[in-house]
Amino acid sequence: MNLALFDLDNTLLNGDSDFEWSQFLIRIGILDRELFEVKNQAFYDQYKAGTLDIHEFLDFQLKPLSRHSRKTLDTWHAQFMRQSVMPMVTQASRDLVQRHRQAGDVCVIITATNSFVTAPIACEFGIEHLIATEPEHIEGEFTGRVADVPCFREGKITRLTNWLNSHGWTLESFENSTFYSDSLNDLPLMCKVKHPVAANPDETLRAHAVQHGWDIINLR
């Protein structure tokens, strides 16, 4: 039995769903462009540079969820999937996931982006298991706060370990464990698996992959 872990943004997707969700809300007039667009871009730049304060970002990203009903948010998300997400889904990514599924591997998307944004995307790829940052909710309505450990950097290791434990597994339970990611932020988890793969890597991850002999692939 093998484990296949997939980062989502800029890995399976040719773009960033977290960033695009805020841009979508700005575009349909839910968020004020002047107040939010510059801040959204700044957080994205910090993420790419490896300097993001995840708690500061989540306060920015999750607060809008608390201002609207889940029914309304779900309606917007369906539009977001059509207009913003589907154009970011590449055939190469679909084929990669399908190869692992056909091999009978346990497939998991593990992403820092919150589960409200990412759960429908995981379904689009046919991936049953999702480990994501969890927005807190009460009776189905979001509070604007984060629940559990954010699924970011070392937090991905914590969340994956807890998820594996809940299934009675460890990484050592699998003959092979593969993790596909584009980002330097995922180096902590990439160093834990047996087969790290740099997919569409940023410059820092590419250099690390070359130095350590990791596979490098292009899904775009």
C-alpha positions in Angstrom: 0.0 0.0 0.0 1.3 3.4 -1.0 0.5 7.0 0.1 0.2 9.8 -2.4 0.1 13.4 -1.0 -0.7 16.3 -3.1 -0.3 20.0 -2.4 -3.1 21.9 -4.1 -2.2 25.5 -5.0 0.3 25.9 -7.8 0.8 22.1 -7.7 -2.4 20.4 -8.8 -3.8 23.8 -9.7 -2.2 26.2 -12.1 -2.8 29.0 -9.7 -3.7 29.6 -6.0 -7.3 29.0 -4.9 -6.8 30.9 -1.6 -5.7 34.1 -3.5 -8.3 33.6 -6.2 -11.2 33.2 -3.7 -10.5 36.7 -2.3 -10.1 38.1 -5.8 -13.4 36.5 -6.7 -15.2 38.1 -3.7 -13.7 41.4 -4.7 -14.8 41.0 -8.3 -18.4 40.3 -7.4 -18.5 43.2 -5.0 -18.5 41.4 -1.7 -15.1 42.7 -0.5 -14.0 46.3 -1.0 -11.3 46.3 -3.8 -9.5 49.3 -2.3 -9.3 47.7 1.2 -8.6 44.1 0.3 -6.8 43.7 -3.0 -3.5 45.2 -1.9 -3.6 43.2 1.3 -4.5 40.0 -0.5 -1.5 40.5 -2.9 0.8 41.3 0.0 -0.1 38.1 1.8 0.4 36.1 -1.4 3.8 37.6 -1.9 4.8 36.7 1.7 3.6 33.2 1.2 5.8 32.8 -1.9 8.7 34.3 -0.1 8.3 32.0 2.9 7.7 34.8 5.3 3.9 34.5 5.8 2.4 34.9 9.3 -0.2 32.2 9.0 -2.4 33.5 11.9 -2.4 37.0 10.6 -3.4 35.7 7.1 -6.1 33.4 8.4 -7.7 36.3 10.4 -7.8 38.2 7.0 -9.0 35.2 5.0 -11.6 33.6 7.4 -13.3 36.8 8.7 -15.4 37.3 5.5 -16.8 33.8 5.9 -18.4 34.8 9.2 -20.3 37.7 7.6 -22.5 35.6 5.3 -24.7 32.5 5.7 -23.4 29.1 4.6 -26.1 28.9 2.0 -25.0 32.2 0.4 -21.3 31.2 0.6 -22.1 27.8 -1.1 -23.8 29.6 -3.9 -20.9 31.9 -4.4 -18.5 29.0 -4.3 -20.3 27.2 -7.1 -19.8 30.3 -9.2 -16.1 30.5 -8.1 -15.6 26.9 -9.1 -16.9 27.6 -12.6 -15.2 30.9 -13.2 -11.9 30.7 -11.3 -11.0 27.1 -10.3 -11.8 25.1 -13.4 -9.5 27.1 -15.7 -6.7 26.3 -13.2 -7.2 22.5 -13.5 -4.7 21.0 -16.0 -4.9 17.7 -17.8 -1.5 16.8 -16.5 -2.7 17.1 -12.9 -5.8 15.0 -13.6 -3.6 12.4 -15.3 -1.2 12.3 -12.3 -4.0 11.8 -9.8 -5.7 9.2 -12.0 -2.4 7.2 -12.2 -2.2 7.0 -8.4 -5.9 6.2 -8.0 -5.7 3.4 -10.6 -2.7 2.0 -8.7 -4.8 1.8 -5.6 -2.8 4.4 -3.7 -4.3 6.3 -0.7 -4.6 9.8 -2.2 -4.7 12.9 0.0 -4.8 16.6 -0.8 -2.9 18.4 2.0 -3.2 22.1 1.8 -2.9 25.3 3.8 -6.0 26.7 2.1 -9.1 26.3 4.2 -11.5 23.3 3.7 -14.4 25.5 2.7 -12.5 26.6 -0.4 -10.8 23.3 -1.1 -13.3 20.5 -0.4 -15.2 20.9 -3.7 -11.8 21.1 -5.5 -10.8 17.8 -4.0 -14.1 16.3 -5.2 -13.4 17.6 -8.7 -10.1 15.6 -8.7 -11.9 12.5 -7.3 -9.7 12.6 -4.2 -11.5 11.3 -1.1 -9.2 12.6 1.6 -8.6 16.2 2.3 -6.3 17.6 5.1 -6.8 21.4 5.1 -6.8 24.4 7.4 -10.2 24.1 9.2 -12.4 27.2 9.7 -14.3 27.1 12.9 -18.0 26.7 12.6 -21.0 26.6 15.0 -24.1 24.7 13.7 -22.7 25.0 10.2 -22.0 28.7 10.2 -18.5 30.1 10.2 -17.1 32.1 13.1 -14.2 33.7 11.3 -11.7 31.8 13.5 -9.5 28.8 12.8 -10.1 25.4 14.4 -7.2 23.0 15.0 -3.6 23.5 13.9 -3.3 25.5 10.6 -2.2 23.1 7.9 0.9 25.1 7.0 4.7 24.4 7.1 5.4 22.2 10.2 1.6 22.2 10.8 1.2 20.0 7.8 3.3 17.3 9.6 1.1 17.7 12.7 -2.1 17.5 10.8 -0.9 14.5 8.7 0.3 12.6 11.7 -3.0 13.1 13.4 -4.9 12.0 10.3 -2.8 8.9 9.9 -3.2 8.0 13.6 -7.0 8.3 13.2 -6.8 5.6 10.5 -4.4 3.4 12.6 -1.4 4.3 10.3 2.0 6.0 10.4 4.1 7.0 7.4 6.0 3.7 8.0 2.7 1.8 7.3 3.2 2.5 3.6 5.6 0.9 1.3 6.1 4.2 -0.4 5.0 7.7 0.5 5.1 10.5 -2.2 4.5 14.2 -1.7 4.0 16.6 -4.7 4.5 20.3 -3.9 5.6 23.5 -5.6 6.5 25.5 -2.5 9.5 26.0 -0.2 6.9 26.2 2.6 6.4 22.4 2.2 10.0 21.5 2.7 9.4 20.2 6.3 6.9 17.6 5.1 8.8 16.8 1.9 11.7 15.8 4.1 9.5 13.3 5.9 8.2 11.3 3.0 10.2 8.6 1.1 9.6 10.2 -2.3 9.4 14.0 -2.4 8.6 15.4 -5.8 9.0 19.1 -6.7 6.0 20.0 -9.0 6.2 23.4 -10.7 8.7 24.3 -8.0 9.6 27.8 -6.9 13.3 28.7 -7.1 14.1 27.7 -3.5 12.4 24.3 -3.8 14.0 23.7 -7.2 17.5 24.4 -5.8 16.8 22.1 -2.9 15.5 19.4 -5.2 18.5 19.5 -7.5 20.9 19.4 -4.5 19.2 16.3 -3.0 18.4 14.5 -6.2 14.6 14.8 -5.9 12.4 14.4 -9.0 11.2 17.6 -10.6 8.0 17.6 -12.8 5.9 20.2 -14.6 2.1 19.9 -14.3 1.3 23.1 -16.2 
